[in-house]
């Protein structure tokens, strides 16, 4: 993407975008939204037609990414749908803050809670990028209704927007589409690596795949042991009120993220397991000084490879934690569930080889994740700077 970005130069003029391709100049034009785009009025009634069409509901549109997650069949529907054709832009008007949109790749029908948009003075591929801008989303979120907010088209069409000529629209759309394609490629790469890791872990822990010693010899067989015999298991002592805004140390609660605190109670290499709440069974691995919530389990002083044990808990035994958790108003697990949990363990040397192998996959997933996040941030910045 860097070589494409070099084709853009900055401009400080408030009537033209901050970033612009050098072959274009002059101020952008202004018009009300009603003159720039329109909502298609074409309908499809499944009660009067036996024709099978791909049907898109709101749950089939991902949040913010412009990705289609799936579709259903129109013959299974009872209510009237909006009809769309390939190249039209879909935008979810219900709860517009969810930012659900898609540039259609085929003809089909969709929920009446989804607008089918056509460009009038805007090319549709440019319109797809236009609806992702901050200004459009701010206007779309001036909604009617409180419990079920919907974008108010009658209000939106009166709002003036700046726009440019069709040639510049096409240039902007092509550039941003290239960025979208890069994001999609990275997202798929991350997904494939995650699926690969999941498959490899299944084969490793079922012992369908075995590692060899450095001299080529076989490692000894695996042994079953209780988790409580491999480490010390304690709990934190504090409640959630102990967290502070700018504390010096990490404070682990039952959430997936950590918070801050001024004092530490642990200085060790530990696995920290969420003991209750929506994230029960979630595992952190942290080495250093930290503190913990009273319903968070701290596992340390391992006799075996702590990284290997985490991979085990993240795999099959993590599912077991979730299966055995006590269901109530607040789901939780007791210490005995962890202490008595049985784990199959190879020799320490094989544990190390397995841990190094799986960690290398994790590193690749993390690297792709960082590239993906950077690309998404790059796209957001471009939307800010390439539109007025």
Protein Blocks (a to p, Z undefined) as FASTA:
>chain_A
ZZmmmmpccdfbfkbcfbdcfkbgcjdddddfklmpccdfbdcdfklccbdcddddfklp
cghklpafbdcdfklpmbdcddddehiacddfbhklnopadddfbdcdddfkbccdddfk
lcfklmmmmmmpmklmmmmmmcghjklgcddfklmmmpccddddfklmmmmmmmmmmmmm
mmmmmmmmmmmmmmmmmmmmmmmmnomaccddfkopacdddddddfklmpccdddfbdfk
lpcfklcbdcddfbfbdcddfbdfbdcddddddfedjkgoiacddeddddddfkbccdeh
ifbdfklmmmmmmmmmmmmmmmmpccdfbdcddfklmmmpccddddfklmmmmmmmmmmm
mmmmmmmmmmmmmmmmmmmmmmmmmpZZ
